[in-house]
């Protein structure tokens, strides 16, 4: 996190990140206090000795998963739409429309809306859509070329035994609050 805000946009970003971080840290503390499922991400991380007493570390992991999932879905959906929109794929697009039209009409009947009345169960019935989606992910995996990351505390990579021998690199410390790039 930047220690300062240059303009109004930066101030909003800092404020929003602090709100999100506060909300997630409160969820972590509630889970530690009241217990809960050990099989979801929050339960797994709160039980992991690596994160013992490190609520901000858990918060970093949860935010990373959230944004990674968001980006994956957005990129995959965009790839699907682009592939189906190509002229040579018109047959697939028409088949997809035949499957989705009745489900969309069901959601819209009696004044409903897609946002409020299209359910997960309805989406699960769309087998052709799912097949096309998976095929578009196979053709063009939604992997970023690079991404930026920022930890809330210092993180040292490469302290494991054998790291230097296998990689030729010594330990690297990434300072908390500094942005860095990860090439994929």
C-alpha positions as a printed Julia matrix, in Angstrom:
184×3 Matrix{Float64}:
   0.0     0.0     0.0
   1.31    3.43   -0.84
   2.14    5.48    2.27
   0.62    8.56    0.63
  -2.11    9.59   -1.8
  -1.25   11.83   -4.73
  -4.75   12.75   -5.87
  -8.42   12.09   -5.16
  -8.32    8.81   -7.06
  -5.45    7.58   -4.89
  -7.32    8.64   -1.73
 -10.41    6.71   -2.84
  -8.28    3.65   -3.63
  -6.56    3.82   -0.22
  -9.92    4.28    1.52
 -11.51    1.37   -0.38
  -8.55   -0.94    0.24
  -8.65   -0.09    3.94
 -12.39   -0.8     4.08
 -11.96   -4.13    2.27
  -8.99   -5.08    4.44
 -10.9    -4.14    7.61
 -13.91   -6.19    6.55
 -11.82   -9.27    5.79
  -9.75   -8.96    8.99
 -13.02   -8.77   10.97
 -14.22  -11.95    9.23
 -10.91  -13.63   10.16
 -11.22  -12.56   13.8
 -14.83  -13.72   13.92
 -13.78  -17.11   12.53
 -10.95  -17.43   15.04
 -13.32  -16.52   17.9
 -16.51  -18.32   16.88
 -15.11  -21.19   14.82
 -16.69  -22.36   11.6
 -15.95  -24.55    8.62
 -12.42  -25.86    8.19
 -13.06  -26.72    4.54
 -13.41  -23.23    3.04
 -10.47  -20.95    2.22
 -10.83  -18.87    5.37
 -11.02  -21.98    7.56
  -7.97  -23.54    5.92
  -5.87  -20.38    6.27
  -6.86  -19.67    9.88
  -5.82  -23.22   10.85
  -2.53  -23.11    8.91
   0.47  -22.64   11.25
   2.11  -20.43    8.6
  -0.61  -17.81    9.21
  -0.86  -18.16   12.99
  -1.51  -14.66   14.32
  -1.04  -13.15   10.85
  -4.45  -11.76    9.99
  -3.05   -9.37    7.36
  -1.25  -12.28    5.67
  -4.53  -14.19    5.47
  -6.2   -11.02    4.18
  -3.57  -10.75    1.42
  -4.22  -14.36    0.37
  -8.0   -13.92    0.28
  -7.78  -10.7    -1.76
  -5.36  -12.38   -4.19
  -7.78  -15.3    -4.69
 -10.7   -12.91   -5.12
  -9.01  -10.83   -7.8
  -7.51  -13.86   -9.54
 -10.95  -15.45   -9.76
 -12.54  -12.24  -10.97
  -9.94  -11.81  -13.7
 -10.19  -15.47  -14.74
 -13.97  -15.29  -15.17
 -13.83  -11.95  -17.02
 -11.1   -13.07  -19.42
 -12.71  -16.48  -20.02
 -16.11  -14.95  -20.71
 -14.58  -12.4   -23.08
 -12.73  -15.16  -24.94
 -15.97  -17.17  -25.24
 -17.91  -14.2   -26.64
 -15.12  -13.36  -29.1
 -14.89  -16.94  -30.33
 -18.64  -17.33  -30.74
 -18.86  -14.0   -32.54
 -16.59  -15.13  -35.36
 -18.38  -15.84  -38.64
 -17.01  -19.37  -38.91
 -18.54  -20.16  -35.49
 -22.09  -19.01  -36.33
 -23.41  -22.59  -36.08
 -22.12  -22.83  -32.48
 -23.53  -19.42  -31.59
 -26.96  -20.39  -32.96
 -26.92  -23.63  -30.94
 -25.95  -21.68  -27.83
 -28.8   -19.21  -28.39
 -31.31  -22.07  -28.81
 -30.26  -23.41  -25.42
 -30.18  -20.1   -23.55
 -33.29  -18.4   -24.94
 -35.87  -20.52  -23.03
 -33.93  -20.18  -19.78
 -33.64  -16.41  -20.14
 -37.36  -16.16  -20.98
 -38.14  -18.17  -17.82
 -36.09  -15.73  -15.73
 -37.85  -12.74  -17.35
 -41.42  -13.98  -17.1
 -43.76  -12.08  -14.8
 -41.56   -8.96  -14.91
 -38.39  -10.65  -13.66
 -34.86   -9.54  -14.47
 -31.7   -11.44  -15.35
 -29.88   -9.95  -12.36
 -32.57  -10.86   -9.81
 -34.25  -13.93  -11.25
 -31.6   -15.88  -13.18
 -30.48  -18.53  -10.69
 -27.44  -20.72  -10.31
 -29.67  -23.73  -10.95
 -30.76  -22.23  -14.28
 -27.11  -21.71  -15.24
 -26.31  -25.33  -14.31
 -28.9   -26.53  -16.85
 -27.0   -24.86  -19.71
 -24.81  -27.81  -20.7
 -23.9   -26.46  -24.15
 -22.9   -23.09  -22.67
 -20.69  -24.88  -20.14
 -19.11  -27.0   -22.91
 -18.4   -23.89  -25.02
 -16.99  -22.08  -21.99
 -14.62  -24.95  -21.16
 -13.57  -25.23  -24.8
 -12.78  -21.51  -24.95
 -10.7   -21.9   -21.77
  -8.85  -24.82  -23.36
  -8.16  -22.81  -26.53
  -7.18  -19.61  -24.73
  -6.4   -20.13  -21.04
  -7.13  -16.99  -19.0
  -3.55  -16.53  -17.79
  -2.18  -13.05  -17.47
   1.19  -12.26  -19.01
   2.18  -10.58  -15.77
   0.55   -9.21  -12.68
   1.4    -6.88   -9.86
   1.33   -7.79   -6.22
   1.76   -5.97   -2.95
   2.18   -7.61    0.46
   1.2    -5.9     3.69
   4.41   -7.13    5.4
   7.93   -8.13    4.34
   8.04  -11.56    2.65
  11.24  -13.54    2.08
  11.29  -16.07   -0.73
  13.93  -18.75   -1.02
  14.75  -19.6     2.57
  13.84  -23.26    2.12
  16.69  -25.78    2.2
  17.98  -26.5    -1.29
  16.48  -23.35   -2.85
  19.84  -21.8    -3.69
  21.23  -25.1    -4.97
  18.28  -25.76   -7.29
  17.67  -22.2    -8.52
  21.08  -20.57   -8.2
  19.39  -17.71   -6.34
  19.73  -16.61   -2.76
  16.8   -15.52   -0.6
  14.9   -12.48   -1.89
  12.97  -10.17    0.44
   9.98   -8.25   -0.89
   9.24   -5.26    1.28
   5.71   -4.82    2.55
   3.86   -2.04    0.76
   6.07   -2.15   -2.35
   4.58   -3.19   -5.69
   6.37   -5.88   -7.68
   5.69   -7.75  -10.92
   5.24  -11.47  -11.37
   5.77  -12.79  -14.89
   3.68  -15.81  -15.8
